[in-house]
Amino acid sequence: MSHSSDPRTARSRKVILTAARQLLIGEGPGAITHQRVAQEAGVGRATVYRHWPRPEQLLLDVMSGGDLPLFKDPPTPVRPWLHQQLRQMADELAAPAVAALSLTLMQSAVWDAEIAQRRDASVRTITERLDVAVRSAAATGELETDACADDLTSMLIGPIVYRATMQMRAVTDELIDRAIDSVGVWRR
């Protein structure tokens, strides 16, 4: 029997992922350490290391078990919803553990093809959702823009990620509004 089809291996992975999800929901990404997850799952730390040599790999698996919660189902008008979604993202990135984790994952994606693929999938999802929102605003006359989807994502997400993770400073509502204004002309 191969190691990957061993039912004990599948059970231990499931128990570890469940424990990590509970820690993520209850305490945030900073709680996703080999030791904490092993404790919560009732397994040895070596078992967690065997499945996930690096904590960011485990966190990616935990996070990929659920759908990305931001930028889904934009209502009209779009602008207030977009501000709220960007505010939520900024508030999550304000936690030092989340900012550090985000930077670690970005760096890891440079060297690890699997992490890069997952990052790319998340970026595609965000880009598609923002494009839907902005195109919806344009279709209703709320927004006039000629920006392409990739530029929209960079213009909206870039300033927030930079301020929160690189500068480690608060993302103000004014910065969010300036980012939203950068994508085109909004009619209020």
Rosetta silent file (secondary structure, phi, psi, omega in degrees, C-alpha in Angstrom):
SEQUENCE: MSHSSDPRTARSRKVILTAARQLLIGEGPGAITHQRVAQEAGVGRATVYRHWPRPEQLLLDVMSGGDLPLFKDPPTPVRPWLHQQLRQMADELAAPAVAALSLTLMQSAVWDAEIAQRRDASVRTITERLDVAVRSAAATGELETDACADDLTSMLIGPIVYRATMQMRAVTDELIDRAIDSVGVWRR
SCORE:     score description
SCORE:     0.000 S_00000001
   1 L     0.000  129.258  179.421    0.000    0.000    0.000 S_00000001
   2 L   -71.893  155.185 -178.367    1.453    3.372   -0.958 S_00000001
   3 H   -60.415  -38.932 -176.074    1.956    5.993    1.722 S_00000001
   4 H   -71.927  -23.412  179.540   -0.426    8.444    0.037 S_00000001
   5 H   -99.165    3.368  177.477   -3.308    5.953   -0.058 S_00000001
   6 L   -63.886  122.623 -178.933   -2.817    4.791    3.537 S_00000001
   7 H   -61.304  -29.997  177.776   -6.113    5.489    5.378 S_00000001
   8 H   -66.340  -37.995  177.900   -4.181    6.448    8.520 S_00000001
   9 H   -64.172  -45.719  179.212   -2.329    9.119    6.549 S_00000001
  10 H   -61.691  -41.740  178.980   -5.604   10.470    5.167 S_00000001
  11 H   -64.034  -44.706 -178.089   -7.141   10.499    8.667 S_00000001
  12 H   -65.689  -39.516  176.959   -4.181   12.306   10.218 S_00000001
  13 H   -60.877  -43.255 -178.685   -4.192   14.927    7.435 S_00000001
  14 H   -63.744  -44.900 -179.443   -7.919   15.472    7.931 S_00000001
  15 H   -64.478  -39.455  179.656   -7.584   15.826   11.727 S_00000001
  16 H   -67.013  -45.338  179.180   -4.646   18.234   11.319 S_00000001
  17 H   -63.376  -39.325  177.754   -6.479   20.374    8.751 S_00000001
  18 H   -62.657  -45.743  179.263   -9.584   20.497   10.961 S_00000001
  19 H   -63.151  -42.748 -179.831   -7.504   21.587   13.953 S_00000001
  20 H   -64.953  -38.883  177.256   -5.655   24.193   11.889 S_00000001
  21 H   -61.951  -42.798  179.334   -8.967   25.566   10.545 S_00000001
  22 H   -63.317  -42.503  177.446  -10.297   25.905   14.095 S_00000001
  23 H   -64.073  -42.172  179.990   -7.128   27.739   15.162 S_00000001
  24 H   -61.194  -45.943 -179.409   -7.286   29.997   12.110 S_00000001
  25 H   -67.689  -42.729 -175.230  -10.919   30.908   12.788 S_00000001
  26 H   -79.850  -33.625 -172.334  -10.463   31.286   16.536 S_00000001
  27 H  -129.671   -8.616  179.006   -7.053   32.919   16.763 S_00000001
  28 L    93.123  175.753 -174.122   -5.949   33.919   13.289 S_00000001
  29 H   -62.745  -27.346  179.876   -3.034   32.888   11.089 S_00000001
  30 H   -62.391  -20.502 -179.763   -0.425   33.483   13.789 S_00000001
  31 H   -81.128   -7.784 -176.859   -1.747   30.408   15.605 S_00000001
  32 L   -85.060   80.789  173.224   -0.823   28.121   12.709 S_00000001
  33 L  -119.176  158.511  179.615    2.405   26.671   14.058 S_00000001
  34 H   -57.704  -43.843 -177.092    3.430   23.031   14.015 S_00000001
  35 H   -64.663  -48.951 -178.439    3.310   22.852   17.798 S_00000001
  36 H   -63.968  -42.764 -178.873   -0.120   24.511   18.219 S_00000001
  37 H   -66.354  -41.799  178.730   -1.720   22.520   15.412 S_00000001
  38 H   -61.157  -43.751  177.730   -0.282   19.243   16.733 S_00000001
  39 H   -58.890  -50.680 -177.046   -1.639   20.044   20.216 S_00000001
  40 H   -63.002  -36.940 -176.801   -5.070   20.943   18.888 S_00000001
  41 H   -83.817  -15.924 -177.611   -5.189   17.857   16.632 S_00000001
  42 L    72.912   32.803  176.922   -3.894   15.469   19.286 S_00000001
  43 L  -124.236  168.304  177.093   -1.037   14.260   17.099 S_00000001
  44 L   -74.482  150.002  179.520    2.720   14.455   17.380 S_00000001
  45 H   -59.060  -36.193  179.459    4.491   17.492   16.013 S_00000001
  46 H   -60.027  -32.834  178.606    6.524   15.172   13.734 S_00000001
  47 H   -65.544  -42.427  178.159    3.272   14.088   12.075 S_00000001
  48 H   -64.485  -45.928  178.617    2.431   17.688   11.210 S_00000001
  49 H   -59.725  -38.205 -178.640    5.989   18.262    9.904 S_00000001
  50 H   -61.692  -40.626 -179.565    5.790   15.100    7.790 S_00000001
  51 H   -81.242  -37.088 -176.158    2.712   16.387    5.967 S_00000001
  52 L  -136.124   93.294 -178.292    3.669   20.085    5.924 S_00000001
  53 L   -59.659  -28.788 -179.534    7.393   20.823    6.351 S_00000001
  54 L  -123.184  140.836 -177.843    6.686   24.584    6.499 S_00000001
  55 H   -59.487  -32.754 -179.156    3.825   26.291    8.337 S_00000001
  56 H   -66.109  -28.087  175.463    2.935   28.431    5.316 S_00000001
  57 H   -66.306  -42.635  177.662    2.209   25.231    3.351 S_00000001
  58 H   -63.879  -44.665 -179.768   -0.233   24.146    6.040 S_00000001
  59 H   -61.084  -41.098  177.598   -1.822   27.577    6.140 S_00000001
  60 H   -60.676  -43.313  178.562   -2.272   27.520    2.370 S_00000001
  61 H   -64.137  -39.342  178.587   -3.995   24.138    2.582 S_00000001
  62 H   -64.981  -46.219 -177.458   -6.238   25.386    5.377 S_00000001
  63 H   -70.040  -31.211 -179.466   -7.115   28.563    3.511 S_00000001
  64 H   -77.147   -9.522  176.981   -7.699   26.744    0.220 S_00000001
  65 L   -73.040  -14.430  179.219  -10.261   24.564    1.969 S_00000001
  66 L  -127.788  165.962 -179.173  -12.653   27.486    1.915 S_00000001
  67 L   -80.823  145.028  175.339  -13.617   30.088   -0.593 S_00000001
  68 L   -58.942  121.841 -171.762  -11.954   33.482   -0.572 S_00000001
  69 L   -79.426  -19.770 -173.520  -14.456   35.614    1.356 S_00000001
  70 L   -87.255  153.656  170.991  -13.691   39.049   -0.118 S_00000001
  71 L    66.269   27.066  179.078  -15.053   40.777   -3.212 S_00000001
  72 L   -96.485  143.645  168.709  -17.966   38.375   -3.748 S_00000001
  73 L    51.658   66.810 -178.977  -21.378   39.307   -5.096 S_00000001
  74 L   -69.150  129.507  173.455  -21.191   43.087   -5.528 S_00000001
  75 L   -87.146  174.406  171.078  -24.491   44.909   -5.062 S_00000001
  76 L  -110.451  141.535   -1.680  -25.317   48.244   -6.655 S_00000001
  77 L   -69.219  152.231 -174.222  -24.235   50.840   -5.988 S_00000001
  78 H   -81.829  -37.893 -171.720  -20.774   49.273   -6.108 S_00000001
  79 H   -55.340  -49.298 -179.703  -18.629   52.017   -4.589 S_00000001
  80 H   -62.511  -38.818  177.137  -19.803   51.711   -0.919 S_00000001
  81 H   -63.393  -44.443 -179.859  -19.530   47.925   -1.123 S_00000001
  82 H   -62.238  -42.528  177.009  -16.053   48.173   -2.655 S_00000001
  83 H   -59.665  -45.209 -178.904  -14.953   50.542    0.107 S_00000001
  84 H   -62.779  -41.798  179.750  -16.278   48.125    2.740 S_00000001
  85 H   -65.281  -43.416  178.232  -14.497   45.159    1.126 S_00000001
  86 H   -67.162  -35.977  176.775  -11.192   47.046    0.917 S_00000001
  87 H   -62.697  -43.940  178.908  -11.644   48.231    4.516 S_00000001
  88 H   -61.319  -44.306  178.715  -12.131   44.628    5.653 S_00000001
  89 H   -61.896  -44.339  179.773   -8.998   43.552    3.805 S_00000001
  90 H   -62.952  -40.837  179.680   -7.009   46.429    5.306 S_00000001
  91 H   -65.304  -37.824  177.107   -8.252   45.616    8.810 S_00000001
  92 H   -66.789  -41.173  179.663   -7.206   41.979    8.420 S_00000001
  93 H   -70.764  -15.394  179.868   -3.769   43.020    7.152 S_00000001
  94 L   -70.015  -22.032  177.580   -3.397   45.364   10.139 S_00000001
  95 L   -71.858  123.877 -177.095   -2.777   42.372   12.410 S_00000001
  96 H   -52.750  -38.822 -179.324    1.024   41.925   12.553 S_00000001
  97 H   -65.310  -37.947 -179.604    0.749   38.145   12.224 S_00000001
  98 H   -71.042  -42.421  177.620   -1.378   38.469    9.075 S_00000001
  99 H   -60.608  -45.931 -179.919    0.957   41.085    7.558 S_00000001
 100 H   -63.292  -42.818  179.476    3.980   38.913    8.308 S_00000001
 101 H   -63.070  -42.879  179.394    2.272   35.842    6.923 S_00000001
 102 H   -59.259  -45.723  179.074    1.283   37.685    3.739 S_00000001
 103 H   -65.545  -39.631  178.950    4.860   38.799    3.141 S_00000001
 104 H   -63.003  -43.776  179.115    6.181   35.305    3.921 S_00000001
 105 H   -65.059  -39.714  177.880    3.754   33.740    1.464 S_00000001
 106 H   -62.207  -43.604  179.186    4.674   36.267   -1.225 S_00000001
 107 H   -66.763  -41.890 -179.388    8.363   35.517   -0.688 S_00000001
 108 H   -62.837  -33.042 -179.578    7.766   31.768   -0.602 S_00000001
 109 H   -65.786  -22.803  177.602    5.953   31.967   -3.946 S_00000001
 110 H   -66.453  -35.391 -172.955    9.173   33.189   -5.535 S_00000001
 111 H  -106.913  -17.281 -173.471   10.912   29.905   -4.695 S_00000001
 112 L  -118.438  114.274 -175.705    8.114   27.352   -4.382 S_00000001
 113 H   -62.280  -37.131 -179.313    6.121   26.479   -7.514 S_00000001
 114 H   -66.160  -44.545  178.075    3.190   25.019   -5.567 S_00000001
 115 H   -64.867  -38.916  177.908    2.815   28.140   -3.428 S_00000001
 116 H   -61.491  -40.652  178.735    3.172   30.269   -6.580 S_00000001
 117 H   -63.700  -41.809  179.119    0.331   28.338   -8.238 S_00000001
 118 H   -67.671  -40.387  176.326   -1.931   28.885   -5.239 S_00000001
 119 H   -59.928  -46.236 -178.898   -0.994   32.572   -5.112 S_00000001
 120 H   -60.585  -38.631  178.315   -1.757   32.860   -8.814 S_00000001
 121 H   -65.094  -41.803  178.002   -5.146   31.207   -8.310 S_00000001
 122 H   -64.578  -43.171  179.061   -5.995   33.666   -5.512 S_00000001
 123 H   -62.022  -42.829  177.674   -4.863   36.608   -7.620 S_00000001
 124 H   -59.555  -44.315 -179.440   -7.006   35.367  -10.540 S_00000001
 125 H   -61.667  -48.129 -179.980  -10.031   35.063   -8.253 S_00000001
 126 H   -61.550  -45.479 -178.786   -9.565   38.561   -6.833 S_00000001
 127 H   -61.096  -45.278  179.611   -8.960   40.024  -10.301 S_00000001
 128 H   -63.440  -43.296 -178.364  -12.058   38.348  -11.740 S_00000001
 129 H   -67.020  -41.932  178.408  -14.251   39.455   -8.831 S_00000001
 130 H   -66.463  -37.090  178.232  -13.022   43.053   -8.949 S_00000001
 131 H   -62.868  -43.099  177.623  -13.493   43.100  -12.714 S_00000001
 132 H   -59.998  -44.781 -178.616  -17.102   41.919  -12.290 S_00000001
 133 H   -63.299  -47.525 -177.500  -17.727   44.632   -9.677 S_00000001
 134 H   -68.315  -39.440  177.807  -16.193   47.422  -11.723 S_00000001
 135 H   -66.074  -34.420  176.065  -17.904   46.301  -14.941 S_00000001
 136 H   -63.847  -44.281  178.454  -21.195   46.211  -13.039 S_00000001
 137 H   -63.577  -38.163  178.904  -20.615   49.790  -11.873 S_00000001
 138 H   -68.171  -39.543 -178.569  -19.765   50.800  -15.440 S_00000001
 139 H   -65.062  -30.880 -179.708  -22.881   49.083  -16.837 S_00000001
 140 L   -91.004   -0.547 -179.856  -25.146   51.040  -14.473 S_00000001
 141 L    83.989    4.490  179.295  -23.403   54.351  -15.214 S_00000001
 142 L   -72.383  -27.621 -174.341  -21.934   54.585  -11.707 S_00000001
 143 E  -139.430  139.929  171.093  -18.371   54.423  -13.062 S_00000001
 144 E  -115.950  118.755 -178.408  -16.571   55.391  -16.229 S_00000001
 145 L  -149.828  153.686  172.802  -13.305   53.485  -16.696 S_00000001
 146 L  -125.305   13.934 -178.884  -11.102   52.026  -19.368 S_00000001
 147 L   -72.102  141.257  176.138   -8.755   50.159  -17.014 S_00000001
 148 L   -79.779  164.620 -174.650   -8.107   46.488  -17.713 S_00000001
 149 H   -56.472  -44.808 -179.358   -8.770   43.873  -15.021 S_00000001
 150 H   -63.380  -40.734  178.493   -5.102   43.461  -14.004 S_00000001
 151 H   -65.949  -39.547  178.432   -4.654   47.219  -13.663 S_00000001
 152 H   -57.159  -46.373 -179.040   -7.869   47.479  -11.621 S_00000001
 153 H   -62.235  -45.706  179.760   -6.551   44.909   -9.154 S_00000001
 154 H   -62.574  -41.621 -177.157   -3.185   46.651   -8.857 S_00000001
 155 H   -69.356  -33.088 -177.580   -4.786   50.057   -8.422 S_00000001
 156 H   -88.591  -45.382 -173.914   -7.227   48.872   -5.750 S_00000001
 157 H   -87.075  -38.677 -174.761   -5.268   46.246   -3.819 S_00000001
 158 H   -50.874  -52.649 -177.703   -1.696   47.481   -4.295 S_00000001
 159 H   -62.036  -34.144 -178.181   -1.857   50.611   -2.126 S_00000001
 160 H   -71.958  -46.697  179.359   -3.539   48.746    0.725 S_00000001
 161 H   -62.868  -43.252 -179.512   -1.120   45.830    0.748 S_00000001
 162 H   -61.707  -49.063 -178.227    1.865   48.182    0.513 S_00000001
 163 H   -62.141  -45.295 -174.262    0.669   50.452    3.337 S_00000001
 164 H   -75.424  -39.544 -173.141   -0.319   47.590    5.646 S_00000001
 165 H   -99.508  -38.992 -177.529    2.525   45.143    5.036 S_00000001
 166 H   -85.441  -46.453 -179.703    5.512   47.126    3.813 S_00000001
 167 L   -86.026  -18.539 -178.717    5.012   50.374    5.706 S_00000001
 168 L    53.841   45.048  178.462    3.243   48.664    8.628 S_00000001
 169 L  -124.950  162.276 -178.764    0.975   51.691    8.985 S_00000001
 170 L   -66.183  140.945  173.918   -2.768   52.076    9.251 S_00000001
 171 L   -91.042  114.220 -178.506   -4.771   52.125    6.055 S_00000001
 172 L   -83.146  158.955  174.248   -7.009   55.168    6.283 S_00000001
 173 H   -61.674  -32.252  178.646  -10.428   55.497    4.707 S_00000001
 174 H   -64.289  -40.179  177.505   -8.955   58.385    2.705 S_00000001
 175 H   -65.296  -41.889  177.540   -6.335   56.066    1.171 S_00000001
 176 H   -60.667  -44.894  178.752   -9.045   53.558    0.312 S_00000001
 177 H   -61.983  -40.422  178.321  -11.120   56.320   -1.318 S_00000001
 178 H   -64.677  -38.755  177.377   -8.100   57.502   -3.329 S_00000001
 179 H   -63.441  -44.118  178.693   -7.488   53.935   -4.515 S_00000001
 180 H   -63.394  -42.600  179.120  -11.139   53.623   -5.555 S_00000001
 181 H   -63.459  -26.168 -175.963  -11.003   57.014   -7.302 S_00000001
 182 L   -68.782  -18.109 -175.096   -7.898   55.880   -9.242 S_00000001
 183 L   -84.977  -10.986  179.145   -9.842   53.346  -11.316 S_00000001
 184 L   161.052 -165.442 -179.235  -12.030   55.917  -13.098 S_00000001
 185 E   -98.246  117.858 -179.696  -14.672   58.593  -12.725 S_00000001
 186 E   -95.410  137.738  175.015  -17.363   57.698  -10.184 S_00000001
 187 L  -106.408  120.536 -175.503  -20.797   59.294  -10.339 S_00000001
 188 L   -99.486    0.000    0.000  -22.343   59.599   -6.918 S_00000001
